Amino acid sequence: MAKGRVGLYQIQGETLTRTHTACPKCGPGVFLAEHQDRRSCGKCGYTEGKTDTASRPSKAKAPKAS
């Protein structure tokens, strides 16, 4: 069965651009999966965190009971 490649590339006029980041260990043919807080490679297991904290929801701490 063929793997889906929809969403990994974007066509702009005559040029083809990649929308996802390539894995630095595996090379340009393997893309990192986009998760809410990280990017990860399904082939080698490489993981990198996203540094954009503005898009992540903040966790509110409950007040301590005295």
C-alpha positions in Angstrom: 0.0 0.0 0.0 1.3 3.4 -0.9 2.1 6.0 1.8 0.2 9.3 1.6 2.3 12.3 0.7 -0.5 14.8 0.7 0.5 17.8 2.9 4.2 17.2 2.8 4.7 19.4 -0.3 3.2 22.6 -1.5 3.1 23.8 -5.2 3.8 27.5 -5.7 3.6 28.3 -9.4 6.4 26.2 -11.0 8.2 25.4 -7.8 7.7 22.6 -5.3 8.4 23.4 -1.6 8.5 21.1 1.4 6.1 21.9 4.2 7.7 19.6 6.9 11.2 19.5 8.3 13.6 16.8 7.1 15.3 14.5 9.7 18.9 15.7 10.3 20.0 12.1 10.9 18.2 10.2 8.1 18.5 12.8 5.4 16.3 14.8 3.1 14.0 12.0 2.1 12.6 11.4 5.6 10.3 14.0 7.2 9.7 14.7 10.9 6.1 14.2 12.1 4.5 17.3 13.5 3.1 17.0 17.0 1.7 19.7 19.2 4.8 20.1 21.3 7.5 18.3 19.3 8.7 17.0 16.0 9.8 13.3 15.7 11.2 10.9 13.1 9.4 7.6 12.7 12.4 5.9 11.2 15.2 6.6 13.7 13.3 8.1 16.7 15.0 11.5 16.6 12.9 14.0 18.6 13.2 17.8 18.8 11.0 20.1 20.9 9.2 23.1 19.5 10.4 26.4 21.0 7.3 28.4 20.1 5.6 28.6 23.5 3.0 31.2 22.4 1.0 28.5 20.5 0.9 26.0 23.4 -1.8 26.3 26.0 -0.5 27.2 29.4 -1.3 24.9 32.3 -3.0 26.8 35.2 -1.9 25.5 38.6 -4.5 24.9 41.2 -4.2 26.9 44.5 -2.7 24.9 47.4 -5.1 24.0 50.2 -4.0 25.2 53.7 
